[in-house]
Amino acid sequence: MKPEGIIKSALSVIAGVAATLCGQYGVMFLLVAAAVVLDFATGIIKAKAIGQGLDSKIARRGFWRKISLLAALAFGVFLDLIAGVLLVKAGIVISSETPFALVVASYIVLNESISIAENLYQINPDSLPKAVINLLRIAKEKSDK
């Protein structure tokens, strides 16, 4: 089997297991994982395209950064699960489910999307309209407030 087929198969299995184990959070994990992988891939392509080459120190730092994003999402899920219990114990009643994981997942996907768009622009300025990058940046600025 070619390396591309192995990667696709592995990602399919991981996504299936994550969706099964995580229930309602499966889609969030899948979208975050897809954004992380796409950002990593476009970063490698960008480095090659602009003649920068691959640096194992930079790649290692990027890898651990990506792992921290998945840890942040797991923490968001943890907050969703424990916040309800803690709020009830504290006598606080809320009318809806806590959205911590959704907020964290949205923030991660937005940031990764900005990075993907920037990578694509550096690879080929004609690959995306500048308006897309600008809209992503505006969304990020609003999400940071």
C-alpha positions in Angstrom: 0.0 0.0 0.0 1.2 3.5 -0.8 2.0 5.9 2.0 -1.0 8.1 1.1 -3.3 5.1 1.4 -1.8 4.2 4.8 -2.3 7.8 6.0 -5.9 7.9 4.7 -6.7 4.5 6.3 -5.1 5.5 9.7 -7.0 8.8 9.7 -10.3 7.1 8.9 -9.8 4.6 11.7 -8.8 7.4 14.2 -11.8 9.5 13.1 -14.2 6.5 13.4 -12.9 5.6 16.9 -13.0 9.2 18.0 -16.6 9.7 16.8 -17.7 6.4 18.5 -16.0 7.1 21.8 -16.7 10.8 22.0 -20.4 10.8 21.1 -21.5 14.4 20.7 -17.9 15.5 20.7 -16.8 13.3 17.8 -17.6 15.9 15.2 -15.7 18.6 17.1 -12.6 16.3 17.5 -12.9 15.4 13.8 -13.0 19.0 12.6 -10.2 20.1 14.9 -8.1 17.1 13.8 -8.8 17.9 10.1 -7.8 21.5 10.6 -4.6 20.6 12.5 -3.6 18.0 9.8 -4.4 20.4 6.9 -2.4 23.2 8.6 0.6 20.9 9.2 0.4 19.7 5.6 0.2 23.2 4.1 3.0 24.3 6.3 5.3 21.6 4.9 4.2 22.4 1.3 4.8 26.1 2.0 8.3 25.4 3.3 9.2 23.4 0.3 7.5 25.8 -2.2 9.4 28.9 -0.9 12.7 27.1 -0.7 12.9 27.2 3.1 13.4 23.5 3.5 12.3 21.4 6.5 13.7 22.0 9.9 13.3 19.2 12.5 13.4 21.7 15.4 10.6 23.8 13.8 8.6 20.6 13.0 9.0 19.3 16.6 7.8 22.6 18.0 4.8 22.6 15.6 4.0 19.0 16.5 3.8 19.8 20.2 1.8 22.9 19.5 -0.7 20.8 17.6 -0.8 18.3 20.5 -1.6 21.2 22.9 -4.5 22.2 20.7 -6.0 18.7 21.1 -5.3 18.9 24.8 -7.2 22.2 24.9 -10.2 20.6 23.2 -10.1 17.7 25.7 -10.0 20.3 28.5 -13.1 22.0 26.9 -14.9 18.6 27.0 -13.8 18.1 30.6 -15.2 21.5 31.5 -18.5 20.7 29.7 -18.8 17.5 31.7 -17.7 18.8 35.1 -19.2 22.3 35.0 -22.8 21.1 35.2 -21.9 19.0 38.3 -20.1 21.8 40.0 -22.8 24.4 39.2 -25.5 22.1 40.6 -23.4 21.5 43.8 -23.0 25.3 44.1 -26.8 25.8 43.7 -26.5 27.5 40.3 -29.0 26.5 37.7 -28.4 27.2 34.0 -31.0 26.6 31.3 -28.7 25.2 28.6 -25.7 22.9 28.3 -22.3 24.4 28.9 -20.6 25.2 25.5 -16.9 25.1 26.6 -15.8 22.4 24.1 -17.7 24.1 21.3 -16.1 27.5 22.0 -12.6 25.9 22.2 -13.2 23.8 19.0 -14.4 26.9 17.1 -11.4 29.0 18.3 -9.0 26.3 17.3 -10.6 25.7 13.8 -10.6 29.4 13.2 -6.9 29.9 14.1 -5.9 26.8 12.1 -8.0 28.1 9.1 -6.1 31.5 9.2 -2.8 29.6 9.2 -4.0 27.4 6.3 -5.1 30.4 4.3 -1.8 32.2 5.0 0.2 29.1 4.0 -1.8 28.7 0.8 -1.3 32.4 0.0 2.4 32.1 0.4 2.5 28.9 -1.8 0.4 30.6 -4.5 -1.1 34.1 -4.0 -3.8 33.2 -6.5 -5.0 30.1 -4.6 -7.4 32.1 -2.4 -9.0 35.5 -2.6 -7.5 37.9 -0.2 -11.1 38.5 1.1 -11.1 35.0 2.6 -7.9 35.7 4.6 -9.3 39.1 5.7 -12.6 37.6 6.8 -10.8 34.9 8.9 -8.7 37.6 10.5 -11.8 39.7 11.3 -13.5 36.7 12.8 -10.4 36.0 15.0 -10.3 39.6 16.2 -13.9 39.4 17.2 -13.4 36.0 18.9 -10.5 37.4 20.9 -12.8 40.1 22.5 
